[in-house]
Amino acid sequence: MIGPKSRRTRIVLGVTGSIASYKAVDLARYFMKRGCDVRVVMTESATKFVTPLTFQSLTHSPVTLSFWNETAAGNIGHIELADWAEALVIAPASADCIAKLTIGAAESALLAVALATRAPLIIAPAMNTNMLSHPQTQDNIAALRGRGHTIAEPETGELACGWVGTGRLASRREIYLQTMRAIGPRDLLGKRIVISAGPTREMIDPVRYISNRSSGKMGLALATEAHRRGASVTLVHGPIVGIASLSRDIRRMAVTSAAEMSDAMKGCVAGGRGETEADVAIMAAAVADYRPATIDANKIKKGPSVPTLPLVENEDILKSLGQVGVANRKTMLVGFAVETGTHEQLVAEAKVKLGRKGADIIVGNRAEDAFDKGTNQVWIVSADEEPLHIETSAKRVIARAILDKIVMRLRQLTSCELTH
Ligand SMILES: Cc1cc2nc3c(=O)[nH]c(=O)nc-3n(C[C@H](O)[C@H](O)[C@H](O)COP(=O)(O)O)c2cc1C
């Protein structure tokens, strides 16, 4: 018996015979550290690369190897395992396993679980470049994707077989993020969301600039959460760290100055070249309000007198986006307001900004709560509604609350369109 369903996310990890099988050990730990219960199913080939004992010791659960030798207590029937799973992650997935998945073969416990489960299937191929690019393998992968399964795309780089090319197992972070998206609420599926993050830098001369303390963590959290909920996400970001933590699905555009951020945001929101206009734009970046009137071509030398730095005002990107096609704008606009005063002043300022900038939602936060921190507290302000206060929480939790609000408003808009 497996025992009662726990509140931890239940992951069945299928391991096949690949030189990358050893990476599945680390992957199992990665899932477990992030609140998942992991049960492992191995093919016979996989056991030639890693011992079941390794997985059993790490996951504190028996490893399923075959349905023929399932004996008594402690061992898990493959149907029971298929029902238990919230997600079946096959990593690494061999070319052989991928081929058998496409034809519905059930000759091993892993293949039988894959056939029997109704949980989302996440497949992370790992193989030699030529095996991967073989038309048959490509057809198989396309067929699995066409059935709605998730493919955690293999990476390009040095392969164990000595080749350099595509075929390396996706990173554990990518497989984890793809799994969370596959089992996520999908309430933003089909929506295009453009998010800005981080500070801008306004150059003074080739070595100096004006900037601010924004870390970009709020924008990164929003991008990760929007991706988890099914959205197609573009992140326009200033100079920040942490971009590597994002799923490779998320399109990134690195910019430096406010002017570059403005161009990138306007272009991404408008869409074009096969992309529709964005459904939602979230300006989470801390865009510099001013920039030096001129950028010195050479480093400004120290002289007898202190230089003065004339400034000019930067464009208000949120306001500009709010002025585009006001009457028939499709994009929902979400801005951030940062203040140093009381929360009452912050909410009042956020309400003013709603109208002045043509935004749908303004998220108010205080500089002392937000800058360069993993946590924040916010007041979500929208027209005709009471401000919603989210107490100090991880930025991941704040991102969830903001996207809950956005989903609610998108639904309201859709039902309005349907009734008119
Ligand atoms: C040393 C060695 C490394 C292998 N590495 C891979 C690999 O990375 N990817 C792959 O698809 N097959 C690889 N194979 C071939 C598979 O192990 C073989 O196709 C096997 O039948 C897969 O069985 P399974 O899908 O039931 O695990 C390798 C074989 C050997 C001997």
The ligand as a MOL file (V3000), in Angstrom:
LIG
                    3D

  0  0  0     0  0            999 V3000
M  V30 BEGIN CTAB
M  V30 COUNTS 31 33 0 0 0
M  V30 BEGIN ATOM
M  V30 1 C 27.0390 3.3040 -22.4120 0
M  V30 2 C 25.7010 3.5150 -23.0020 0
M  V30 3 C 25.1560 4.7820 -22.9890 0
M  V30 4 C 23.8960 5.0170 -23.5550 0
M  V30 5 N 23.3810 6.2770 -23.5110 0
M  V30 6 C 22.1760 6.5140 -24.0810 0
M  V30 7 C 21.6300 7.8120 -24.0580 0
M  V30 8 O 22.1940 8.7600 -23.5140 0
M  V30 9 N 20.4260 7.9880 -24.6470 0
M  V30 10 C 19.7290 6.9860 -25.2420 0
M  V30 11 O 18.6490 7.2350 -25.7680 0
M  V30 12 N 20.2370 5.7390 -25.2510 0
M  V30 13 C 21.4280 5.4740 -24.6990 0
M  V30 14 N 21.9310 4.2020 -24.7120 0
M  V30 15 C 21.1490 3.1300 -25.3130 0
M  V30 16 C 20.0310 2.6650 -24.3950 0
M  V30 17 O 20.5460 2.3090 -23.1310 0
M  V30 18 C 19.2770 1.5070 -25.0470 0
M  V30 19 O 18.5840 1.9830 -26.1890 0
M  V30 20 C 18.3270 0.8030 -24.1210 0
M  V30 21 O 17.6390 -0.1850 -24.8220 0
M  V30 22 C 17.3230 1.7690 -23.5270 0
M  V30 23 O 16.3940 1.0460 -22.7750 0
M  V30 24 P 15.2570 1.7400 -21.9290 0
M  V30 25 O 14.6170 2.7460 -22.8110 0
M  V30 26 O 14.3360 0.6280 -21.5810 0
M  V30 27 O 15.8850 2.3300 -20.7270 0
M  V30 28 C 23.1930 3.9300 -24.1410 0
M  V30 29 C 23.7430 2.6570 -24.1110 0
M  V30 30 C 24.9660 2.4610 -23.5460 0
M  V30 31 C 25.5160 1.0580 -23.5350 0
M  V30 END ATOM
M  V30 BEGIN BOND
M  V30 1 1 1 2
M  V30 2 1 2 3
M  V30 3 2 2 30
M  V30 4 2 3 4
M  V30 5 1 4 5
M  V30 6 1 4 28
M  V30 7 2 5 6
M  V30 8 1 6 7
M  V30 9 1 6 13
M  V30 10 2 7 8
M  V30 11 1 7 9
M  V30 12 1 9 10
M  V30 13 2 10 11
M  V30 14 1 10 12
M  V30 15 2 12 13
M  V30 16 1 13 14
M  V30 17 1 14 15
M  V30 18 1 14 28
M  V30 19 1 15 16
M  V30 20 1 16 17
M  V30 21 1 16 18
M  V30 22 1 18 19
M  V30 23 1 18 20
M  V30 24 1 20 21
M  V30 25 1 20 22
M  V30 26 1 22 23
M  V30 27 1 23 24
M  V30 28 2 24 25
M  V30 29 1 24 26
M  V30 30 1 24 27
M  V30 31 2 28 29
M  V30 32 1 29 30
M  V30 33 1 30 31
M  V30 END BOND
M  V30 END CTAB
M  END
